[in-house]
Amino acid sequence: MARIALDAMGGDYAPSETVAGAVEAAGRGVDVVLVGHHESLEIELSKLGTRLPIVDAADVIGMGDEAGRALREKPQASINVAARLVAEGSADGFVSAGSTGAAMAAAAIVIGRIKGVSRPAIAVIFPTPVTPTLVLDAGANPDVKPEQLAQFGIMGSVAVQALFGVEDPRVGLLSIGEEKGKGRDLERAAYDLLDAGPTNFVGNLEGRDIATDKADVIVTDGFTGNVFLKTTEGTAKLVTQYLLEALSKLSPDIQEQVFPAVAAVGEVLDYETYGGAQLLGVKSVAVMAHGSSSRVAISNALSMARDGAEGDLPGRLAEQLA
């Protein structure tokens, strides 16, 4: 069974929500070790009347800290300690809802990149009516080269195979038009590389296509991907708000009949349903959770990390990229 180290001090609601999420995940069979201030974590566990293994970490990297500098100056920060557990083989992956920059740096520096990987990429899961679509990069690399977009396509394809069991994932390139030749110099050059590469490349896709079943993997640069991610999060919240406001105007009897369907829609659109995003390209599983993650999101992020580790996602990536 894969063991997952949780940066229990990372996130807006740590350690109460991170610990509660870890307990929930442990109840579903995830082997979790908490990393953080020992006394604080013991207090939270005592409130829940349970116990989990703890590895002490005396410091925390804040959201406002410069990631590289903080990693050097705070060797006992919880994210540093969690990454070292993975590097030493005491854990098979880690989850953090803390500083994304610090978590990415810890994964790349402490754990290390897979041989041949130019840039690790954040891969987010986007729900569609058929199977989820993996979008990468979602913020790790604002500026990329065409070769890196082509590599994102390979990494995303392997991840979809490992996480969702899709045998021959379709890979699309996010652009401003479906025709070949659309987009910036970056997209035009990346198109040729993806078309000649080993993946099942289906061509350019527009932003509206992400919510359809036209591709299993969509690649883009980290700037565009992050703007897309934050826009869809805001739109999902707005749609849910409109649905609830409309529901409140109906009679109680009708509300009772309609509410389960509205709740189901809200759950599909809620980022907490998946919990986090995989950082692809490092030697072990690393899941970045949202800074405002609740216990539900933390629990789901831990499950995602467990599934990635037990499916040997890093090993499969290394094999494909060799």
C-alpha positions in Angstrom: 0.0 0.0 0.0 1.3 3.4 -1.0 2.0 5.8 1.9 1.3 9.5 1.3 2.9 12.3 3.3 0.6 15.3 3.9 2.0 18.8 4.4 -0.5 19.3 7.3 0.6 22.9 7.9 -0.1 24.0 4.3 -3.3 25.8 3.3 -5.7 28.5 4.5 -7.4 26.2 7.0 -4.5 24.2 8.3 -4.1 22.3 10.5 -7.7 21.7 11.5 -9.0 20.9 7.9 -5.9 19.2 6.7 -5.9 16.8 9.7 -9.7 16.2 9.4 -9.2 15.4 5.7 -6.3 13.0 6.5 -8.5 11.2 9.0 -11.3 11.0 6.4 -8.9 9.6 3.8 -7.4 7.1 6.3 -11.0 5.9 6.9 -11.2 5.1 3.2 -8.0 3.1 3.3 -5.3 5.7 2.4 -2.1 5.3 4.4 -1.3 8.9 5.5 1.5 10.3 7.5 1.1 13.9 8.8 4.0 16.3 8.6 4.0 19.4 10.7 4.2 20.9 14.2 3.8 17.7 16.4 1.9 19.3 19.3 -0.6 21.2 17.0 -1.3 18.0 15.0 -1.8 16.0 18.2 -4.4 18.5 19.4 -6.3 18.3 16.2 -6.2 14.5 16.2 -7.4 14.4 19.9 -10.4 16.5 18.9 -11.4 13.8 16.4 -10.6 11.0 18.8 -8.1 9.2 16.6 -4.4 8.8 15.8 -2.3 9.0 12.8 1.5 8.8 12.4 3.2 12.2 12.7 6.6 13.4 11.5 7.6 16.6 13.2 8.4 19.8 11.2 9.2 22.9 13.1 8.6 25.5 10.4 6.1 26.5 7.7 6.6 28.2 4.3 4.0 30.9 3.9 2.1 31.9 0.8 4.0 35.1 0.6 7.5 33.6 0.9 9.7 33.4 -2.1 9.7 29.7 -2.8 13.4 29.0 -3.6 14.8 31.2 -0.9 12.3 29.8 1.7 13.3 26.2 0.9 16.9 27.0 1.5 16.3 29.0 4.7 13.7 26.8 6.2 15.0 23.2 5.9 12.5 22.1 8.6 9.5 23.5 6.9 6.7 21.0 6.6 6.8 20.9 2.8 10.6 20.3 2.9 10.2 17.5 5.4 7.4 15.9 3.4 9.5 16.0 0.2 12.5 14.5 2.0 10.3 11.6 3.3 9.5 10.8 -0.3 13.1 11.2 -1.5 14.3 8.9 1.3 11.7 6.2 0.4 9.6 6.6 3.6 6.6 7.8 1.6 5.5 7.2 -2.0 4.1 10.7 -2.7 3.1 13.9 -1.0 0.1 16.3 -0.9 0.3 20.0 -0.1 -2.3 22.8 0.0 0.4 25.3 0.9 2.5 27.5 -1.4 2.3 26.0 -4.9 5.7 27.5 -5.7 7.3 25.9 -2.7 5.6 22.6 -3.3 6.8 22.5 -6.9 10.3 23.6 -6.0 10.5 20.9 -3.2 9.3 18.3 -5.7 11.8 19.3 -8.4 14.8 19.9 -6.1 14.4 17.5 -3.2 12.8 14.6 -5.0 14.1 15.4 -8.5 12.9 15.5 -12.0 12.4 12.4 -14.2 15.3 12.0 -16.6 14.6 13.8 -19.9 11.8 16.1 -18.4 12.5 19.6 -19.5 9.8 21.2 -17.2 7.4 19.5 -14.8 3.8 20.6 -15.4 0.7 20.9 -13.3 -2.1 18.7 -14.7 -5.7 19.6 -13.6 -8.7 17.4 -14.1 -11.6 19.0 -15.9 -15.0 17.2 -15.8 -16.8 16.5 -19.1 -20.0 14.5 -19.8 -18.0 11.4 -20.8 -14.6 11.0 -19.2 -12.5 13.7 -17.5 -10.1 15.8 -19.5 -6.6 16.5 -18.3 -5.4 20.1 -18.9 -1.7 20.9 -18.6 0.1 23.1 -17.8 -2.0 24.9 -15.3 0.5 27.3 -13.9 4.0 25.8 -13.4 5.5 27.3 -16.6 4.1 30.6 -17.8 6.7 30.7 -20.6 7.4 27.5 -22.6 9.0 26.3 -25.8 7.3 24.2 -28.5 9.3 21.2 -27.4 8.0 21.4 -23.9 4.3 21.5 -25.1 5.0 18.4 -27.1 6.4 16.8 -23.9 3.4 17.9 -22.0 1.3 15.9 -24.5 3.3 12.7 -23.7 3.1 13.2 -20.0 -0.6 13.9 -20.1 -1.2 10.9 -22.2 0.6 8.6 -19.8 -1.3 10.2 -16.9 -4.7 9.6 -18.4 -3.8 6.0 -19.1 -2.7 5.5 -15.5 -5.5 7.5 -13.8 -8.5 6.8 -16.0 -7.6 3.7 -17.9 -7.9 5.3 -21.3 -6.0 3.1 -23.7 -5.2 5.6 -26.5 -5.7 9.1 -25.2 -6.5 11.8 -27.6 -4.2 14.9 -27.3 -5.3 18.4 -28.3 -3.5 21.7 -28.5 -5.3 24.7 -27.1 -5.4 27.5 -29.6 -7.6 30.2 -31.1 -8.9 28.2 -33.9 -9.1 24.5 -35.0 -7.3 24.9 -38.3 -3.6 24.1 -38.6 -1.7 27.4 -38.6 -3.8 29.1 -36.0 -2.3 30.6 -32.9 1.0 32.2 -32.0 4.4 31.0 -33.2 4.5 28.8 -30.1 1.3 26.9 -31.1 2.2 26.6 -34.7 5.6 25.1 -34.0 4.1 22.8 -31.2 1.4 21.6 -33.6 4.1 20.2 -36.0 5.9 18.5 -33.1 2.8 17.0 -31.7 1.6 15.8 -35.1 4.9 14.0 -35.7 5.2 12.7 -32.1 4.1 9.4 -30.5 0.8 10.6 -29.1 -2.7 10.4 -30.6 -2.8 14.0 -31.6 -6.2 15.3 -32.7 -5.1 18.9 -33.6 -6.0 22.3 -32.3 -8.9 22.8 -29.9 -10.6 26.1 -28.8 -11.4 27.0 -25.2 -15.0 25.9 -25.6 -13.9 22.4 -26.6 -12.4 21.7 -23.2 -15.8 21.0 -21.8 -16.6 18.5 -24.5 -15.3 15.0 -25.3 -13.0 16.1 -28.2 -9.8 15.2 -26.3 -8.6 13.4 -23.2 -5.5 15.7 -22.8 -5.2 19.3 -23.7 -1.8 21.1 -23.6 -1.1 24.7 -23.3 1.4 27.1 -21.6 1.1 27.7 -17.8 -0.1 31.3 -18.2 -3.0 30.4 -20.4 -3.8 27.2 -18.5 -3.9 29.0 -15.1 -6.1 31.8 -16.5 -8.4 29.1 -17.8 -8.4 27.2 -14.5 -9.3 30.3 -12.4 -11.9 31.4 -14.9 -13.7 28.1 -14.8 -13.6 28.0 -11.0 -15.3 31.4 -10.9 -17.8 30.5 -13.6 -18.7 27.2 -11.7 -19.4 29.2 -8.5 -21.5 31.7 -10.4 -23.6 29.0 -12.1 -24.1 27.2 -8.8 -25.2 30.5 -7.2 -27.7 31.1 -10.0 -29.1 27.6 -9.6 -29.6 28.0 -5.9 -31.2 31.4 -6.2 -33.6 30.0 -8.8 -34.4 27.0 -6.6 -35.1 29.3 -3.6 -38.0 30.9 -5.6 -39.8 27.6 -6.0 -42.3 26.0 -3.7 -40.9 23.7 -0.9 -42.3 20.6 -2.6 -40.7 21.4 -5.9 -37.4 22.3 -4.1 -37.3 18.9 -2.5 -37.7 17.2 -5.8 -35.2 19.4 -7.7 -32.5 20.0 -5.0 -30.8 16.6 -5.4 -30.2 17.3 -9.2 -28.9 20.7 -8.4 -26.6 19.4 -5.7 -25.3 16.8 -8.2 -24.4 19.5 -10.7 -22.7 21.5 -8.0 -20.6 18.5 -7.0 -19.4 17.9 -10.6 -18.4 21.5 -11.0 -16.7 21.8 -7.6 -12.9 21.6 -7.7 -12.9 19.8 -4.3 -14.4 16.7 -6.0 -11.0 15.9 -7.4 -9.0 17.6 -4.6 -5.9 18.7 -6.4 -3.7 18.6 -9.5 -0.8 16.2 -10.3 2.6 17.7 -10.8 3.9 15.6 -13.7 7.6 15.1 -14.5 9.0 14.5 -11.0 10.3 11.2 -9.7 7.4 10.7 -7.3 3.7 11.6 -7.0 3.1 15.2 -6.0 -0.4 16.6 -5.7 -1.0 20.3 -5.4 -4.3 21.1 -3.5 -6.1 24.4 -3.6 -5.0 26.8 -0.9 -8.6 27.1 0.4 -9.1 23.3 0.5 -11.5 21.9 3.0 -11.3 18.5 4.6 -13.2 17.1 1.6 -10.7 18.4 -0.9 -7.7 17.2 1.2 -9.2 13.8 1.5 -9.8 13.6 -2.2 -6.3 14.9 -2.9 -4.8 12.2 -0.8 -6.8 9.6 -2.6 -5.6 11.0 -5.9 -2.0 10.8 -4.7 -2.5 7.2 -3.5 -4.0 6.2 -6.9 -1.1 7.8 -8.8 1.5 6.1 -6.6 -0.2 2.7 -6.8 -0.6 3.0 -10.5 3.2 3.8 -10.7 2.5 7.1 -12.6 6.1 8.4 -12.2 7.6 5.1 -13.4 5.3 4.9 -16.4 6.3 8.5 -17.3 10.0 7.7 -17.0 9.5 4.6 -19.2 7.7 6.6 -21.9 10.1 9.5 -21.9 13.3 7.3 -21.9 
